[in-house]
Amino acid sequence: MEMTIVEHLTELRRRIIYVLIVFAAALVLGLFCAKPVYEYLVHAETAQGFVLHAFAFWDGIGMYMKIAVAVALTVLIPFIAYQIWAFVSPGLRPAERSAALRYVPYALLLFVAGLLFAYYIVFPMALNFTVAVTRDLGLEETYGIAQYFSFMFNLVLPLALLFELPLLVMFLTKLRILNPLRLRKARRYAYFALVFIAVVITPPDFISDFLVTVPLLVLYEFSVFLSSVVYRKQLAADAALEARYTAEGRA
């Protein structure tokens, strides 16, 4: 049964409310997890040698909130993916609906993979570069806890979200919004955008830019490959359906 525009907007509002409720619950969970996560982060190899200071009364609370939001986002990513699926599933055929639902767990896996890559590879590289520049200039190092965690999360979280690109492309291909032909035509623009993102989120040196750009370009090409797989299956299913209708018409 087709839904009216008002019904679609009502359903969308309901899904957004669900997401906000889960985000609030996940934020509470994140606050409980904030202290052990903080202790791990400040005792990790990347933080050794730094004495972190609080320059404002709210720095400690701000640090807790940043960690809580990061934990909440990790919990929320698969739930958002499920809500998107639930919103568009009435317009999908049963086979497409079942296939799209299988993407949901991979949203969490890709996000966690992005977090690990960003935290253990990109963040130490960026931190070492900035510290080296500071020491080369002969500046006295005094680092605030708010600045340290802002630097970390502003680098790690956007890169982790970019790891959702293959899943997003597969989902949009499943909905027939994207296809590998369009992605290949847009390759030069996509490359430019990804290189720009890599340059923005990394220190201003070629090695850092290169080490971040290459995985992003690989992600894009992997997304094109996954889109091709989904697209070929769609063409085969359409051909089989057309052949069946043709055979039934002749009968």
C-alpha positions in Angstrom: 0.0 0.0 0.0 1.4 3.4 -1.0 1.9 6.0 1.7 1.0 9.7 1.3 3.7 12.4 1.9 2.2 13.2 5.3 2.4 9.5 6.3 6.0 9.4 5.1 6.9 12.5 7.2 5.1 11.0 10.2 7.1 7.8 9.8 10.3 9.8 9.4 9.6 11.8 12.6 8.9 8.5 14.5 12.2 7.1 13.4 14.1 10.2 14.4 12.4 10.1 17.8 13.6 6.5 18.2 17.1 7.6 17.3 17.1 10.4 19.9 15.8 8.1 22.6 18.5 5.6 22.0 21.1 8.3 21.7 20.1 9.6 25.2 20.3 6.1 26.7 23.6 5.4 25.0 24.9 8.8 26.3 24.1 7.6 29.8 26.0 4.4 29.1 28.9 6.5 27.7 29.1 8.5 30.9 29.5 5.3 32.9 32.2 4.2 30.5 34.0 7.5 30.3 36.4 7.0 33.3 37.8 3.6 32.2 38.1 4.9 28.6 39.8 8.0 29.8 42.3 6.0 31.9 43.1 3.9 28.9 43.5 6.8 26.6 45.8 8.8 28.9 47.9 5.7 29.7 48.2 4.7 26.0 51.5 5.0 24.2 50.4 8.1 22.3 49.7 10.0 25.6 52.9 9.0 27.4 55.2 12.0 28.2 52.3 14.5 28.2 51.1 16.2 31.4 47.5 17.2 30.7 46.2 20.3 32.5 42.7 21.7 33.1 42.5 25.4 32.2 38.8 25.8 33.0 36.4 24.4 35.6 34.4 22.7 32.8 37.4 20.9 31.1 36.9 17.7 33.1 33.2 17.6 32.4 33.8 18.4 28.7 36.3 15.5 28.5 33.7 13.2 30.0 31.1 14.4 27.5 33.4 13.9 24.5 34.1 10.4 25.5 30.4 9.7 26.3 29.4 11.0 22.8 32.0 8.8 21.2 30.7 5.7 23.0 27.1 6.7 22.2 27.9 7.1 18.6 29.4 3.7 18.4 26.2 2.2 19.9 24.1 4.4 17.7 25.6 3.7 14.3 24.0 0.2 13.8 20.7 1.5 15.2 20.6 4.4 12.8 21.3 1.9 10.0 18.4 -0.2 11.1 16.1 2.8 11.3 17.0 3.9 7.8 16.3 0.3 6.6 13.0 0.3 8.5 12.0 3.6 6.9 12.7 2.6 3.3 11.9 -1.1 3.6 8.2 -0.7 2.7 9.3 0.4 -0.8 11.6 -2.6 -1.3 10.8 -6.0 -2.6 11.0 -8.9 -0.1 14.4 -10.1 -1.5 15.8 -6.5 -1.4 14.4 -6.0 2.1 16.1 -9.1 3.4 19.4 -8.3 1.7 19.4 -4.7 3.0 18.8 -5.8 6.6 22.0 -7.9 6.5 24.0 -4.7 6.0 23.1 -3.4 9.5 25.7 -5.3 11.6 28.4 -4.3 9.1 27.8 -0.6 10.0 29.2 -1.3 13.5 32.1 -3.3 12.1 33.1 -0.7 9.6 32.8 2.1 12.2 35.0 0.2 14.7 37.5 -0.5 12.0 37.6 3.2 11.2 38.1 4.0 14.8 41.0 1.6 15.2 42.7 2.8 12.0 42.3 6.5 12.9 43.4 6.1 16.6 46.3 3.7 16.2 47.7 5.0 12.9 46.5 8.5 11.9 46.3 10.1 15.4 49.8 9.1 16.6 51.2 10.3 13.3 49.4 13.7 13.5 50.3 14.1 17.2 54.0 13.3 16.7 54.1 15.8 13.9 52.5 18.7 15.8 54.7 18.0 18.9 57.8 17.9 16.8 57.0 21.3 15.3 56.3 22.7 18.8 59.6 21.4 20.1 61.5 22.6 17.0 60.2 26.1 17.6 61.5 25.9 21.2 58.1 26.4 22.7 57.3 25.3 26.2 54.8 22.5 26.1 51.7 22.9 28.2 48.8 20.8 27.0 45.2 21.2 28.2 43.0 18.1 28.5 40.2 19.7 26.5 42.6 20.6 23.6 44.1 17.1 23.7 40.8 15.3 23.4 39.3 17.8 21.0 42.3 17.2 18.7 41.9 13.4 19.1 38.1 13.2 18.4 38.1 15.8 15.7 40.6 13.6 13.8 39.3 10.1 14.8 35.6 10.4 14.5 35.3 11.9 11.0 37.7 9.3 9.6 35.8 6.5 11.4 32.5 7.8 9.8 34.2 7.8 6.3 34.7 4.0 6.7 30.9 3.7 6.3 31.3 4.7 2.7 31.2 1.1 1.2 28.1 0.3 3.1 26.3 3.5 2.2 27.2 2.9 -1.5 25.9 -0.7 -1.4 22.7 0.5 0.3 22.1 3.3 -2.3 22.8 0.8 -5.1 20.3 -1.5 -3.6 17.8 1.3 -3.7 18.8 1.9 -7.4 19.8 5.5 -6.5 23.5 4.8 -7.3 25.2 2.3 -9.7 28.8 1.6 -10.7 28.4 3.6 -13.9 27.6 6.8 -12.0 30.3 6.1 -9.5 33.0 5.7 -12.2 31.8 8.9 -14.0 32.1 10.8 -10.6 35.5 9.2 -9.8 37.6 12.4 -10.4 35.3 14.5 -8.3 35.2 11.8 -5.6 39.0 11.6 -5.6 39.3 15.4 -5.3 36.8 15.4 -2.3 38.6 12.5 -0.6 42.1 14.1 -1.1 40.7 17.4 0.3 39.3 15.6 3.4 42.6 13.9 3.9 44.6 17.1 3.7 42.2 18.9 6.1 42.2 16.3 8.8 46.0 15.5 8.7 49.1 17.6 9.5 50.4 19.6 6.6 53.1 17.2 5.3 53.1 14.9 2.3 53.6 11.7 4.2 50.6 12.2 6.5 48.4 13.2 3.6 49.5 10.2 1.6 49.0 7.7 4.4 45.4 8.9 4.9 44.5 9.5 1.2 45.4 6.0 0.1 43.0 4.2 2.4 40.2 6.7 1.5 40.8 6.1 -2.2 40.9 2.3 -1.6 37.6 2.6 0.2 36.1 4.4 -2.7 37.3 1.8 -5.2 36.1 -0.9 -2.9 32.7 0.8 -2.8 32.6 0.8 -6.6 33.4 -2.9 -6.6 30.6 -3.6 -4.1 28.2 -1.5 -6.1 29.1 -3.5 -9.2 28.3 -6.8 -7.5 24.9 -5.5 -6.3 24.2 -4.0 -9.7 25.0 -7.2 -11.6 22.7 -9.1 -9.4 19.9 -6.6 -10.0 20.4 -6.8 -13.8 20.3 -10.6 -13.6 17.1 -10.5 -11.4 15.5 -8.1 -13.8 16.4 -10.2 -16.8 15.0 -13.3 -15.2 11.8 -11.5 -14.3 11.4 -10.2 -17.8 12.1 -13.7 -19.3 9.4 -15.1 -17.0 6.8 -12.5 -18.0 7.7 -13.1 -21.7 7.3 -16.8 -21.3 3.9 -16.4 -19.5 2.8 -14.0 -22.2 3.5 -16.5 -24.9 1.7 -19.2 -23.0 
